[in-house]
Amino acid sequence: MTGFFHTESELVCDGVPVSAIADAEGTPVYVYSAADIRARYRALDAAFGDHPHRLHYALKANSRFAIVQLLRELGSGVDANSIGEIEVARRAGFTPADIVFTGVGKSAAELECAVPLGLKAINAESAGELARIEALAARTGRRARVALRINPDIDARSHPHISTGLTINKFGVPADTARELLASMAGRPLLQLVAIHVHVGSQITSIEPLRGAAAFLAGVAAELTRAGAVLEYLDLGGGLGIAYDGGRAVSPREYVAALVAEAGATGLPLVIEPGRAIVGPAGALVARAIDVKPRSASSDFVVVDAGMTELLRPALYGAFHRIEPVRRGGGPLRAYEIVGPVCESSDVVGRDRSLPALAPGDLVAVLDAGAYGSAMASNYNRRPLPAEVLVDQGRWRVIRRRQTVDDMLAGEL
Ligand SMILES: Cc1ncc(COP(=O)(O)O)c(C=O)c1O
């Protein structure tokens, strides 16, 4: 069994007691299972069977260097959302041909770096961006490989903050505009259209939006082929959700089967950009209780040493994460509001939780925190970024040391 599970006495990560890591490295600390990341990558990869495909891991979910290197060893490509992510990927050994550059607001400086690199594709999000790429290609004398992100007007039925596939969202170009832009490509020799792209949202927990987006893109690809265009692949984006409540999520097999059923007939290789589904369940945020104090007649606050600065998702989206005591305690359950130490009332890690009695000093683990956790961490309240640990084959190592005040002040003049 890989990842996080309870023995009779306590929570372990790939067999290593989480308490041993917290005792050695302090809290808050992110703990990741390398075995779980590998298993999740391989499950998605294997689900394609013989169908030509490539996974481009979405770095935005977690771009900790050791994790990026792990993905490279697995044979992944990457989806980078900034020149910073591109640079991290290159330092981790990815070549330009392994990188797709996505993102709704690529700055002039970013495009100036990206165009000469000869990436697998720059996924353009507007007519203006295509024109800017074209101008840079003319200046550098290098034809740019581009994909066009099309907004299919599909409701991902996820949280509104992470739904991207409706035309009221800022992402991509609507189908009509896309058709005009795609038709213009034949007369634009500096732009090599290699793919078309959709990404309708994140944390998608039903198959329909993902299937619908694949069917939509396959339809546009068929139109393009009839018009004589030659695409290299279809980029179906990311978005596969995970079961934050511990229930059932769409399985990699079900997901990939739907994509292949809808888009396989195009004969084109399929690219996906999964982030959360690979690293989300493979990481936990471990925190220690600082204080316990009464909240109401029937519940207490537990103030822990991790909050919105380490894991923003609950405060940002009202996201739910399971919270479990690291050591199994007996006794009756109590009602708790698990809150962070930050000076914001929204700094609640978990509302209305039923847990065995907690006391200051007890450890808790916030599960499924591997994606969009440390990646969104901040120094608000001058809190240092937490330590991060990777467990691999029964051993663990720090992959990012806890920030110091000196680290925080570095660069301030
Ligand atoms: C273009 C694009 N690709 C991939 C992803 C990764 O999504 P997820 O982590 O849900 O798989 C995102 C995240 O929103 C994205 O914007």
The ligand as a Tripos MOL2 file, in Angstrom:
@<TRIPOS>MOLECULE
LIG
   16    16     1     0     0
SMALL
NO_CHARGES

@<TRIPOS>ATOM
      1 C1         -4.2430   24.9380  -18.6970 C.3       1 LIG1
      2 C2         -4.2330   24.0570  -17.4970 C.ar      1 LIG1
      3 N1         -3.7870   22.7890  -17.6420 N.ar      1 LIG1
      4 C3         -3.7450   21.9420  -16.5920 C.ar      1 LIG1
      5 C4         -4.1510   22.3360  -15.3370 C.ar      1 LIG1
      6 C5         -4.0710   21.3500  -14.2170 C.3       1 LIG1
      7 O1         -5.3040   21.0570  -13.6900 O.3       1 LIG1
      8 P1         -5.4820   19.8960  -12.6250 P.3       1 LIG1
      9 O2         -4.5050   20.1110  -11.5390 O.co2     1 LIG1
     10 O3         -6.8720   20.0600  -12.1880 O.co2     1 LIG1
     11 O4         -5.2570   18.5960  -13.3430 O.co2     1 LIG1
     12 C6         -4.6220   23.6340  -15.1370 C.ar      1 LIG1
     13 C7         -5.0940   24.0690  -13.7990 C.2       1 LIG1
     14 O5         -6.0610   24.7060  -13.6220 O.2       1 LIG1
     15 C8         -4.6500   24.5250  -16.2490 C.ar      1 LIG1
     16 O6         -5.0660   25.7830  -16.1100 O.3       1 LIG1
@<TRIPOS>BOND
     1     1     2 1
     2     2     3 ar
     3     2    15 ar
     4     3     4 ar
     5     4     5 ar
     6     5     6 1
     7     5    12 ar
     8     6     7 1
     9     7     8 1
    10     8     9 2
    11     8    10 1
    12     8    11 1
    13    12    13 1
    14    12    15 ar
    15    13    14 2
    16    15    16 1
@<TRIPOS>SUBSTRUCTURE
     1 LIG1         1 GROUP 0 **** ****
